[in-house]
Amino acid sequence: MSEKFIVETSARHVHVTEEALAVLFGAGHQLTPKKDLSQPGQFACEERVTVVGPKKELARVSILGPVRSANQVELSATDCRAIGVTSVVRESGDIAGTPGCKLVGPAGELELSEGVIVAKRHIHMTPQDAARLGVSDKQIVSVKAESDGRSLIFGDVVVRVSDKYRLAMHIDTDESNAALGVKEGSIVQ
């Protein structure tokens, strides 16, 4: 795989179900899109929640829409340590056996028994992108990021293929900070 594409930093955020949304914001509440994200149909919302762990809380954490079939809290390893939750690196949606936390919204609180993850770094791509690059869904690749004095290679990057995606790599804030020169919209290969 040798092609340049953008890398985006995925900051802490929460995905909620319809049921969780009703508990946190009131019955019948609908997510309010604030900004479209790079992946088609995905958006940052006006709604924010507080994520509460055993040691600390993180206020004003964004919800990403649309609603999902399961609740999921995506944090960096630094965030997990700060709130007192074990860091578990997983692909989005793979939440079985992960730590939980409490979510607090303006209308109520919700105790999650699982769902807190550090998202595994990944590349979204269409089947056409995958064919052109010679990779397949769930394949693990390495990606080189060039920067002034801090070039590095991200290993263990999972390829995620779907007609619903647009070509972009996602890393979390810890990874972005470690790479210094890798900023929103940077090009990697």
C-alpha positions in Angstrom: 0.0 0.0 0.0 1.7 3.2 -1.1 -0.7 6.1 -1.5 -1.0 9.4 0.3 -4.2 10.2 2.2 -5.4 12.4 5.1 -5.1 11.6 8.8 -7.6 13.0 11.2 -7.4 13.2 15.0 -10.4 11.7 16.7 -11.0 13.5 20.0 -12.9 12.0 22.9 -16.5 11.4 22.1 -19.6 9.3 22.9 -22.0 7.3 20.8 -25.4 6.7 22.3 -28.5 4.6 21.6 -32.1 6.1 21.3 -32.8 4.8 24.8 -29.7 6.5 26.3 -30.5 9.7 24.5 -33.9 9.7 26.1 -32.5 9.1 29.6 -29.8 11.8 29.2 -31.8 14.5 27.4 -35.4 13.6 27.9 -38.0 11.5 26.1 -38.3 12.2 22.4 -35.1 14.2 22.2 -33.3 14.1 18.8 -29.6 14.7 18.2 -28.9 18.2 16.9 -26.2 18.2 14.2 -23.5 20.8 14.7 -20.9 19.8 12.1 -20.6 17.1 9.5 -17.6 14.8 9.9 -15.5 13.3 7.1 -17.3 10.0 7.1 -20.5 10.2 5.2 -23.6 10.5 7.4 -21.6 11.1 10.6 -21.8 14.4 12.5 -20.7 16.1 15.7 -23.7 17.1 17.8 -24.6 20.1 19.9 -25.4 17.7 22.8 -22.6 17.1 25.3 -22.4 14.8 28.4 -20.2 14.4 31.4 -18.2 11.1 31.5 -17.7 10.0 35.1 -15.1 7.5 36.2 -14.0 6.3 39.7 -11.3 9.1 40.0 -12.5 12.1 37.9 -14.9 13.3 35.3 -14.6 14.8 31.9 -17.1 17.5 31.2 -18.7 18.6 27.9 -17.8 15.5 25.9 -19.3 15.6 22.4 -21.8 13.1 21.2 -21.4 11.9 17.6 -24.4 11.0 15.6 -26.4 9.4 14.3 -27.6 7.2 17.2 -26.1 3.7 17.4 -27.2 0.2 18.4 -24.9 0.3 21.4 -23.5 3.0 23.7 -19.7 3.6 23.3 -17.3 6.0 24.9 -14.1 6.6 23.0 -11.3 8.1 25.1 -7.5 8.4 24.8 -5.3 6.3 27.1 -4.5 9.6 29.0 -8.3 10.3 29.5 -8.8 6.7 30.8 -6.0 7.1 33.3 -7.3 10.5 34.4 -10.8 9.2 35.2 -9.5 5.9 36.7 -10.7 3.5 34.0 -8.5 0.8 32.5 -7.4 1.5 28.9 -8.7 -1.2 26.5 -7.7 -0.7 22.8 -10.5 -2.0 20.6 -12.1 -1.4 17.2 -15.2 0.7 17.3 -18.2 -1.5 18.2 -16.2 -4.2 19.9 -17.2 -3.3 23.5 -17.8 -6.7 25.1 -15.8 -7.0 28.4 -14.6 -3.3 28.3 -14.8 -1.0 31.3 -17.9 1.1 32.0 -18.5 4.6 33.3 -21.4 6.9 34.1 -22.8 9.4 31.6 -24.5 12.5 32.9 -26.8 14.7 30.8 -29.2 17.5 31.6 -32.2 15.2 32.1 -30.6 12.2 33.8 -27.7 9.8 34.4 -26.8 6.4 32.8 -24.5 3.8 34.3 -22.7 1.9 31.5 -21.5 -1.6 32.5 -19.2 -1.6 29.5 -18.4 0.5 26.5 -15.3 2.6 27.3 -12.6 2.0 24.7 -9.4 3.5 23.3 -10.1 3.3 19.6 -7.7 1.2 17.6 -6.0 3.3 14.9 -7.7 2.6 11.6 -8.1 3.6 8.0 -11.6 4.0 6.5 -11.8 3.2 2.8 -14.3 2.1 0.1 -14.0 -1.3 -1.6 -12.6 0.6 -4.6 -9.9 2.2 -2.5 -9.1 -1.3 -1.0 -8.8 -2.9 -4.4 -6.6 0.0 -5.7 -4.3 -0.3 -2.6 -4.2 -4.1 -2.6 -5.6 -4.4 1.0 -8.7 -6.0 2.5 -11.1 -5.4 5.4 -9.6 -6.1 8.8 -6.1 -6.3 7.4 -3.4 -4.8 9.6 -1.0 -2.3 8.0 1.7 0.2 8.8 1.4 3.9 7.9 4.3 6.3 7.6 3.8 9.9 8.7 6.3 12.5 7.6 6.9 15.6 9.7 9.6 18.0 10.5 11.9 16.2 12.8 9.2 13.7 14.2 8.5 11.3 11.3 7.2 8.0 12.5 5.5 4.8 11.5 2.1 3.9 12.9 2.0 0.1 13.2 -1.1 -2.1 13.9 -3.4 0.1 11.8 -6.6 -1.8 10.9 -8.1 -1.4 7.5 -11.9 -0.9 7.6 -13.7 -1.3 4.2 -17.3 -0.2 3.5 -19.2 1.5 0.8 -20.2 3.9 3.5 -16.7 5.2 4.1 -14.4 7.9 2.7 -10.6 7.4 2.6 -9.1 8.7 5.8 -7.0 7.5 8.7 -8.1 8.1 12.3 -5.8 8.3 15.3 -6.6 9.6 18.8 -5.3 12.7 20.6 -2.4 10.9 22.3 -1.1 9.5 19.0 -1.5 12.9 17.3 0.3 14.7 20.1 3.1 12.1 20.0 3.6 12.7 16.3 3.7 16.5 16.8 3.8 17.3 13.1 0.7 15.2 12.3 -2.2 17.6 12.5 -5.8 17.5 11.3 -5.7 16.9 7.5 -2.0 15.9 7.4 -1.1 13.6 4.6 0.3 10.1 5.4 1.2 7.1 3.3 
